[in-house]
Amino acid sequence: MLNLSVLLTDAARETPDRDAVVFGDIRLSYATLDAISNQVANLLTSRGIGQGDKVAIASPNLPYFPMIYFGILKAGAVVVPLNVLLKPREIAYHLNDSDAKALFCFEGTPELALGETGWAGFQQADDCGHFFLLPASLATTESPIEGAELFWQALGGQASTFEPVRTTADDTAVVLYTSGTTGQPKGAELSHQNMLMNAMVSDTLFRRSLHDTFLVALPLFHIFGQTCQMNVGIYRRATLVLVPRFEPKTVIDLLTDESVSVFAGVPTMYWALLTDDTDPDKVKTISENLKCATAGGASLPLEVLKGIKAKFGVDVLEGYGLSETSPVASFNRPDRPTKPGSVGLPIWGVELKLIDDDWKEIEGEGPGEIAIRGHNIMKGYYGRPEATAEAIKDGWFRTGDLAKRDEEGYYYIVDRSKDMIIRGGFNVYPRELEEVLMTHQAVSLVAVVGVPHASHGEEIKAYVIKTPGDTTTEDELIAWGKENFASYKYPRIIEFRDGLPMTATGKILKRELR
């Protein structure tokens, strides 16, 4: 037997009175969180939902998420986390594609009308028979949506004890949908062993205090936040401070007030913290408490890494992984030297190699496409055997990410293969250009993409958020690039913008820029 819910049941047994979740004025102990998850498990089994059934959840980083997540697992069912920004058609697609039997959906706010969106998507789903609405206020006594059940009313009368269903290590625990940058999103099936092993191994990579406090700003519906913050945090019996929406000043206040020791983020979060005009006293407090900072999801610009070290006195350790790898595959390990700009070495039990388009291994430094093998590799894409066969061969998963490797085995992400620009027959890697452009005093944040060109195939364009007060013009920045890049590399087109399109997880949406 192996059930991922053991993370919570074990923590509740050992540290029942410790704060598990903090959200505003709400502080839930491990015992309370475990008891409510038991009620969720009893609710699901009372509705005939059990082993192997899929149950979707659409919620921001609120106490609801871990309550429901572990309740689904205890019932032997499979968690299907949904991006909170999905529209009704997209929700219906995910519910139908995953064969979900139920949907737990947050009521939303004026800015995030998730409840109505979820209900509309639920009504378009073929086999989803239960809609549980998660109210924004505990004072809500009647469902604002006719036909939807209020979460707390549905839990009424359910026992707070439950014996977790006996699942095996290879049973599916989570179906996590990829971003769908090419074609329709696909559901990566992650087993109980995938998820538990990745949390346990990841825990060894993060610096530990006697009682850690994690600030959870990464969306929990995404694998990075789910594994590296929620699951690692609960495995460590840490206190999780939940942040539904990343706002630099809010995060700075929480880092200060809650004595946060562990923070994980994507590069745009670190950039926002770096550019925020933070009170020096708060910077000092944060620096004294923050013991571990990790980055993933995209490559962290070296200038941002250096800036965070200078401002907060903490080294940001980079790792690498994907939804299909549970997610962590490599990391700058604490027992080995850290190399800025590298995503580190393969984690325990995981292998990485570089391959060409035909799956042939590339020796030396590369570049080549990363392939991964180990305990973290998904079972496959749900209901898509052909897509699974294309992605996995002899246990190796091909990632679509291009990398180089140094003589000590450290990996360096060059770019996504689909982001690579081919200009006049030459390969141009946007990340290389972005790193150099970030060293210019005018550039606060930048995204480089290829745009169609009649004779060259693609031309290089840089979208730039300027440093406040800087007067550099587009032509001046182009001229600077001409001096610092080979003739086929420098951006011929510069566009200044106030902001860049991003996913809910903070990744820059290059496909929209294209």
C-alpha positions in Angstrom: 0.0 0.0 0.0 1.1 3.5 -0.8 -1.1 6.6 -0.6 0.2 10.1 -1.0 -2.2 11.2 1.8 0.3 9.7 4.3 2.1 13.1 4.1 -0.8 14.7 6.0 -1.8 11.8 8.3 1.7 11.3 9.5 2.2 15.1 10.1 -1.1 15.3 12.0 -0.1 12.3 14.2 3.3 13.8 15.1 2.6 17.5 15.3 -1.2 17.8 15.7 -1.2 21.3 17.3 1.3 22.9 15.0 -0.1 25.5 12.5 -0.3 23.7 9.1 -2.0 26.4 7.1 -2.1 30.2 7.6 -4.3 32.4 5.5 -5.0 35.9 6.8 -6.5 35.5 10.2 -7.2 31.8 9.7 -4.7 29.4 11.3 -5.4 25.7 10.9 -3.5 23.1 12.9 -2.4 19.8 11.4 -5.1 18.0 13.4 -7.8 20.2 12.0 -6.6 20.0 8.4 -6.4 16.3 8.7 -9.9 16.1 10.2 -11.5 18.2 7.4 -9.8 16.1 4.7 -11.3 13.1 6.3 -14.7 14.7 6.0 -14.0 15.3 2.3 -13.1 11.6 1.9 -16.3 10.6 3.6 -18.3 13.0 1.5 -16.9 11.5 -1.8 -17.5 7.9 -0.7 -21.0 8.7 0.3 -21.6 9.9 -3.3 -20.2 6.7 -4.8 -16.9 8.2 -5.7 -13.9 6.0 -4.9 -10.8 4.3 -6.1 -9.6 5.5 -9.5 -12.3 8.1 -10.0 -11.2 11.5 -11.0 -12.2 14.6 -9.0 -11.3 18.1 -10.1 -10.5 21.1 -8.0 -10.4 24.8 -9.1 -9.2 26.9 -6.3 -6.6 29.6 -5.7 -4.1 29.2 -2.8 -6.8 29.0 -0.1 -7.1 26.5 2.8 -9.7 24.7 0.7 -7.0 23.3 -1.6 -5.0 21.1 0.8 -8.3 20.1 2.6 -9.8 18.8 -0.7 -6.5 17.5 -2.2 -5.8 15.1 0.6 -9.4 14.2 1.0 -9.6 13.1 -2.6 -6.4 11.0 -2.2 -7.7 9.4 1.0 -10.8 8.3 -0.8 -8.6 6.5 -3.3 -9.7 8.9 -6.0 -7.4 11.0 -8.4 -6.9 14.7 -8.0 -7.4 16.8 -11.2 -6.2 20.4 -10.4 -7.5 23.1 -12.7 -6.0 26.4 -13.5 -8.2 29.1 -11.9 -8.1 31.2 -15.1 -9.9 28.7 -17.3 -13.0 29.7 -19.1 -16.2 27.6 -19.2 -15.3 25.8 -22.5 -11.8 25.0 -21.2 -13.2 23.7 -17.8 -15.6 21.5 -19.8 -12.7 20.2 -21.9 -10.7 19.3 -18.8 -13.6 17.6 -17.0 -14.5 15.6 -20.1 -11.0 14.7 -21.0 -10.2 13.5 -17.5 -13.6 11.7 -17.0 -14.0 13.7 -13.8 -16.9 12.6 -11.5 -17.0 15.8 -9.4 -15.8 19.4 -9.3 -14.9 21.5 -6.3 -14.8 25.1 -7.4 -14.1 28.3 -5.6 -17.0 30.9 -5.6 -14.6 33.6 -6.8 -14.4 37.3 -6.4 -15.4 40.3 -8.6 -12.0 40.0 -10.2 -12.1 36.2 -10.5 -15.7 35.0 -11.2 -14.7 31.4 -10.9 -17.9 30.0 -9.5 -20.1 30.9 -12.5 -17.3 29.9 -14.8 -17.0 26.5 -13.1 -20.7 25.9 -13.1 -21.0 26.7 -16.8 -18.1 24.3 -17.6 -19.6 21.7 -15.2 -22.9 21.8 -17.1 -21.1 21.0 -20.4 -19.4 18.0 -18.9 -20.7 14.6 -19.8 -20.1 12.5 -16.7 -19.4 15.0 -13.9 -22.3 14.6 -11.5 -21.4 16.7 -8.5 -20.5 20.4 -8.2 -19.4 21.6 -4.8 -19.1 25.4 -4.5 -16.3 26.7 -2.2 -17.7 30.0 -0.7 -15.5 33.1 -0.3 -17.0 33.7 3.1 -17.7 31.3 5.9 -20.9 33.3 6.6 -22.4 32.2 3.2 -25.4 29.9 4.0 -27.1 29.6 0.6 -25.5 28.7 -2.7 -25.5 31.7 -5.1 -25.8 29.1 -8.0 -28.9 27.1 -8.2 -28.1 23.4 -8.2 -24.7 23.8 -6.8 -23.9 22.4 -3.3 -22.1 24.6 -0.7 -19.0 22.9 0.5 -19.6 23.3 4.2 -23.2 22.2 4.0 -22.1 19.1 2.0 -19.6 18.3 4.8 -22.3 18.6 7.4 -22.7 15.3 9.3 -19.6 13.7 7.7 -17.3 12.0 10.2 -13.9 13.5 10.9 -12.2 10.1 10.9 -11.4 8.0 7.8 -9.3 5.0 6.9 -7.4 5.9 3.7 -8.2 3.6 0.8 -5.4 1.1 0.1 -3.8 2.3 -3.2 -0.6 0.9 -4.7 2.5 2.8 -5.6 1.7 2.8 -9.3 -1.9 3.9 -8.9 -2.5 7.4 -10.3 -2.7 10.1 -7.7 -2.8 13.2 -9.8 -3.7 14.0 -13.4 -1.9 17.3 -14.1 -2.7 19.1 -17.4 0.2 20.6 -19.3 -0.1 24.1 -20.5 -1.1 23.2 -24.0 1.4 25.4 -25.9 1.0 23.0 -28.8 -2.5 21.5 -29.4 -4.9 20.7 -26.7 -3.7 20.3 -23.1 -2.7 16.7 -22.1 -3.2 15.2 -18.7 0.1 13.8 -17.2 -0.7 10.8 -15.0 1.5 11.0 -11.9 1.5 8.0 -9.5 1.5 8.0 -5.7 5.1 6.9 -5.9 6.0 9.7 -8.4 4.6 12.4 -6.2 5.8 11.0 -2.8 9.4 10.2 -4.0 9.7 13.6 -5.6 8.6 15.4 -2.4 10.9 13.3 -0.2 14.0 13.8 -2.5 13.2 17.5 -2.9 13.1 17.9 0.9 16.7 16.8 1.1 17.7 19.6 -1.3 16.1 22.5 0.7 17.9 23.9 3.7 16.1 23.0 6.8 15.3 24.7 10.1 13.8 23.2 13.3 10.4 24.6 12.3 10.2 26.0 8.9 7.6 28.4 7.5 7.0 28.2 3.8 5.5 31.2 1.9 3.3 29.6 -0.8 2.8 32.1 -3.6 3.2 29.5 -6.4 -0.2 28.3 -7.5 -1.0 25.0 -5.9 -2.8 23.8 -9.1 0.7 23.8 -10.7 3.1 21.0 -10.0 5.9 23.3 -8.8 3.8 24.7 -5.9 2.1 21.4 -5.3 5.2 19.3 -4.8 7.9 21.7 -3.8 5.9 23.8 -1.4 2.7 22.0 -0.3 3.9 18.4 -0.3 7.5 19.1 0.8 6.2 21.5 3.5 3.7 19.0 4.9 6.3 16.2 4.8 8.6 18.6 6.8 5.7 19.5 9.2 6.2 23.1 8.2 3.7 26.0 8.4 2.3 27.0 5.0 1.5 30.7 4.5 -0.9 30.8 1.6 -0.9 33.7 -0.9 -3.8 33.5 -3.5 -2.3 36.1 -5.8 1.3 37.3 -6.0 1.7 41.0 -5.1 5.2 42.1 -4.2 4.2 44.3 -1.2 1.8 41.7 0.2 4.6 39.0 -0.1 7.2 41.4 1.5 4.8 41.9 4.4 4.2 38.2 4.9 7.9 37.3 4.6 8.4 39.8 7.4 5.5 39.2 9.7 5.4 35.4 9.5 9.3 34.9 9.8 9.3 32.9 6.5 12.3 30.6 6.2 11.6 29.0 2.8 10.5 30.7 -0.4 10.1 29.3 -3.9 9.2 31.3 -7.0 9.5 31.7 -10.8 11.8 34.3 -12.2 9.2 37.0 -12.6 8.4 36.8 -8.9 12.1 37.3 -8.0 12.2 40.2 -10.5 9.2 41.8 -8.8 10.7 41.4 -5.3 14.0 42.9 -6.6 12.4 45.9 -8.2 10.0 46.6 -5.3 10.9 49.7 -3.2 11.1 47.7 0.1 11.5 49.2 3.5 15.1 48.6 4.7 13.9 47.4 8.1 11.8 44.7 6.3 14.7 43.8 4.1 16.8 43.2 7.2 14.1 41.1 8.9 13.6 39.0 5.8 17.4 38.5 5.4 17.7 37.3 9.0 14.9 34.7 8.6 15.1 33.5 5.0 17.2 30.4 4.9 16.3 28.9 1.5 15.2 30.4 -1.8 14.6 28.2 -4.9 13.6 29.0 -8.5 12.1 27.0 -11.3 9.5 27.1 -14.0 11.8 29.1 -16.3 15.5 30.2 -16.5 16.4 32.8 -13.9 18.4 35.7 -15.4 21.8 36.1 -13.8 21.2 39.8 -13.1 18.1 38.9 -11.1 20.0 36.2 -9.2 22.8 38.6 -8.3 20.3 41.3 -7.3 18.4 39.0 -4.9 21.6 38.0 -3.2 22.7 41.6 -2.8 19.3 42.7 -1.5 18.2 39.8 0.8 21.5 38.0 1.3 20.2 34.7 0.2 21.4 32.5 -2.7 18.6 31.5 -5.1 19.2 27.8 -6.0 17.9 26.8 -9.4 16.3 23.5 -10.3 14.7 22.0 -13.4 11.7 19.9 -14.1 8.3 19.6 -15.8 4.8 18.5 -15.0 5.6 15.1 -16.5 8.5 14.7 -14.1 6.6 15.3 -10.8 8.4 17.9 -11.3 12.0 18.1 -10.0 14.7 16.4 -12.2 17.8 18.4 -11.4 18.9 20.9 -8.7 21.9 22.7 -7.4 22.5 20.3 -4.5 23.5 21.5 -1.1 26.4 19.0 -0.9 28.0 20.2 -4.1 29.2 23.6 -5.4 26.4 25.9 -6.7 26.9 27.2 -10.2 24.9 30.3 -11.1 23.0 29.9 -14.3 23.0 26.2 -14.0 20.0 24.0 -13.1 22.4 21.7 -11.3 22.8 18.0 -11.2 20.3 15.2 -11.5 18.6 14.5 -8.2 18.9 11.2 -6.4 17.4 8.3 -8.5 17.1 10.3 -11.7 19.2 10.3 -14.8 19.6 13.0 -17.5 21.2 12.9 -20.9 21.2 14.9 -24.1 19.7 13.5 -27.3 19.1 14.5 -30.9 15.9 14.4 -32.9 16.3 10.6 -33.4 16.8 9.8 -29.7 20.5 9.2 -30.3 22.6 10.3 -27.3 24.9 13.3 -27.7 28.2 13.1 -26.0 30.1 16.1 -24.6 28.7 19.5 -23.8 26.0 19.5 -26.5 23.6 21.3 -27.0 21.0 18.7 -27.2 17.5 17.9 -26.0 17.2 16.8 -22.4 15.9 13.3 -21.8 15.1 12.1 -18.3 14.7 8.7 -16.6 13.8 7.8 -13.0 11.2 7.5 -10.3 9.8 10.9 -11.3 8.6 10.0 -14.8 4.8 10.1 -15.3 2.9 6.9 -16.2 1.8 8.6 -19.5 -0.7 11.0 -20.9 -4.2 10.1 -19.8 -6.1 8.5 -22.6 -3.4 9.2 -25.2 -1.2 6.2 -25.9 0.2 7.6 -29.1 1.3 10.8 -27.4 2.8 8.8 -24.6 4.7 6.6 -27.0 6.1 9.7 -28.7 7.3 11.2 -25.4 8.6 8.1 -23.6 11.0 5.5 -25.0 12.7 2.8 -22.9 11.8 4.7 -19.8 13.3 8.0 -21.1 11.1 11.0 -21.3 12.1 13.6 -23.9 11.4 17.1 -22.6 11.6 19.5 -25.6 14.2 21.6 -23.7 17.6 22.3 -25.1 20.6 22.3 -22.8 24.4 22.2 -22.5 26.4 20.2 -20.0 29.8 21.0 -18.4 32.6 18.6 -17.6 31.3 18.1 -14.0 27.8 17.1 -15.3 26.0 20.3 -14.5 23.2 21.2 -16.9 22.5 24.6 -18.4 19.2 25.3 -20.1 19.7 26.9 -23.5 16.0 27.2 -24.5 12.8 25.5 -25.2 13.3 23.8 -28.6 10.1 25.5 -29.8 11.4 28.9 -28.7 14.6 28.6 -30.7 14.8 31.2 -33.5 16.2 30.2 -36.9 17.4 33.4 -38.6 18.9 33.0 -42.1 19.8 29.4 -41.3 21.5 30.2 -38.0 20.2 29.0 -34.6 19.6 31.8 -32.1 18.7 31.0 -28.5 16.5 33.7 -26.9 17.7 33.0 -23.4 21.3 33.9 -24.3 20.1 37.3 -25.7 17.9 37.9 -22.7 20.7 37.3 -20.3 22.9 39.9 -22.0 20.2 42.5 -22.6 19.4 42.3 -18.8 22.8 43.8 -18.2 21.9 47.0 -20.0 20.8 49.8 -17.5 17.6 50.4 -19.5 16.3 46.8 -19.3 14.3 45.7 -16.3 12.8 42.7 -17.9 12.9 41.3 -21.5 11.5 38.6 -23.7 13.0 37.7 -27.0 11.0 36.0 -29.7 11.2 35.2 -33.4 8.8 37.0 -35.8 8.1 36.1 -39.5 10.5 37.6 -42.0 10.3 37.4 -45.8 13.9 36.7 -46.6 15.4 35.5 -43.3 12.5 33.2 -42.2 12.5 34.8 -38.8 13.7 38.1 -37.4 14.6 38.7 -33.8 12.4 40.9 -31.7 12.8 42.0 -28.0 9.9 43.1 -25.9 11.4 45.2 -23.1 10.1 46.6 -19.8 12.3 49.6 -19.1 13.9 50.6 -15.9 11.9 53.5 -14.4 13.2 56.9 -15.5 15.6 55.5 -18.1 15.6 57.5 -21.4 17.2 55.0 -23.7 15.5 54.8 -27.1 14.7 51.7 -29.2 17.4 52.6 -31.8 20.0 53.1 -29.1 19.3 49.7 -27.6 19.4 48.1 -31.0 22.8 49.8 -31.6 24.0 48.5 -28.3 22.9 45.0 -29.2 24.8 45.3 -32.5 28.0 45.9 -30.5 27.4 43.0 -28.1 26.1 40.2 -30.3 27.2 38.5 -33.5 25.7 40.0 -36.6 23.0 37.3 -37.0 22.0 37.4 -33.3 21.3 41.0 -32.3 17.6 42.1 -32.1 16.6 44.2 -35.1 13.3 45.1 -33.5 12.8 46.5 -30.0 9.4 47.2 -28.5 9.0 48.9 -25.1 6.1 47.8 -23.0 4.7 48.5 -19.5 4.1 44.8 -18.9 4.4 41.3 -20.5 1.7 38.6 -20.8 2.1 35.9 -18.2 0.5 32.6 -17.2 -1.1 32.2 -13.8 2.2 30.7 -12.6 4.2 33.8 -13.7 5.8 32.4 -16.9 6.1 34.9 -19.8 3.7 33.9 -22.6 6.0 34.0 -25.6 3.4 32.5 -27.8 1.2 35.6 -27.3 4.1 37.9 -28.0 4.8 36.0 -31.3 
